Amino acid sequence: MWFIVKMKPATLAAAVLSVSLAGCATGPKTFDRAGLSSEQTAIVASKPVVIREDYRNLYEEGRRNEVLNLMEIGLKAYRTGDLDEARRSLDRARIIIESVYADDESARKARSIWYEEAEKDFKGEPYERAMVYLYLGLIFLEQGDYGNARASFIGGLLQDAFAEEEQFSSDFAALIYLAGWAALQMDSQQLARQHFTELQTFRPDAPLPNGDHNALLIVETGSSPRKLGDGVGHYQLVYRRGRNFTDVGAQWLNGDQWQTVYPMEDIYFQASTRGGRAIDRIVEGQVQYKESTRNIGTNLSSISQNSLLAGAGASAGGVLGAGFAAISLVSVAAQGMSAAANVRADIRYWQSLPDTLHIIPVSAEPGQQVTIRFLDANGQPIPGMTDTAEFRFDGRGRGLALATSQRP
């Protein structure tokens, strides 16, 4: 016999909502880790301490996190000056990325399947893939291979344009600048002019190289942008600026004078925008843009604004705003049930990336040591926070030095 129980609409809605939320509270899925073979154990033990744990993760986590672990290994190795390890790891990551994110029909078909997979292998967001090409290009520069360096920077710009099955104009200023620098070393003045003209669209005050400059100084500050799951069921992806860092600017000691290293790229800005438009969140592989503004703040124009922007980034697009309170509980519950059937947002991210890249062309000597100090949001030096980098020159008379606040 069926009994019909009459309930007030609000009570019914609350009951439905509680059921739907209960269905969403199972937590993220855990994945098994493979055991290491004796050969793999020996390889892990042979690696420098700074990348040893990442190598262990590479073997234990397998294909699902292969690209992510290769990214971590490659960047950390590059910072220590191990170009062979860095190039090998980043190139492996690049090859896997291009199997899905190439500009051809077969890759487009792969992407259409890709977004339907609930437990996909990590390939990175557009900004992360672009950074693989950027660091590979820097390695090519150090090895005097300017043609491949420029090709790598152009490849990074292509990855920057790929996003959620749409293509956007690329605004990755650091890649444009570095492509121009590589073109100069190839003695292609016309290509260099094209790149630097495009650069001035985004960075009109960027310091352009002249005939006296034979090296680049690159400085990393801050910590990587973060990805977080948001909304009912955590199936929405949102971006936040990195946490627990105070360094937003950098200066280098040129003789007895401290000079600013130009802030060329805000990596968080690249993560949280598409074609300059601010992202509110990404739902099921599709971008939803902020309604209130078409642009998002960047920490490049004035480092004194960084703390404010970081705070804004930490609050915008978080929990659903008060304006949604008018939606009925029944409707919210229905959305919750739908969310429970959707894939949770992929919040894995490249944790060793910086927040900002600073670049300046300089005149240097092979083996020259340069001292870097890091600045806070008020433009003041951070006590005890410095780095020393060496200009490594290729066989063709051009040098590069990388300084970072993330030195192990």
Secondary structure, DSSP 8 states (H G I E B T S, - for coil): --------HHHHHHHHHHHHHHHTTT-----------HHHHHHHHHS-HHHHHHHHHHHHHGGGGHHHHHHHHHHHHHHTT-HHHHHHHHHHHHHHHHTTSSSSHHHHHHHHHHTT-TT------HHHHHHHHHHHHHHHHHTT-HHHHHHHHHHHHHHHHEETTEE-----HHHHHHHHHHHHHTT-HHHHHHHHHHHHHH-TT-----TT--EEEEEEES---EEEEESGGG-EEEEE--SS----EEEEEETTEEEE--EEEEHHHHHTEETTEEEEEEETTEEEE-SS-S----SSS-GGGHHHHHHHHHHTTSS--GGGGGS-HHHHHHHHHHHHTS--------TT--SEEEEEEE---TT-EEEEEEE-TTS-EEEEEEEEEE-EE-TTS-EEEEEETT--
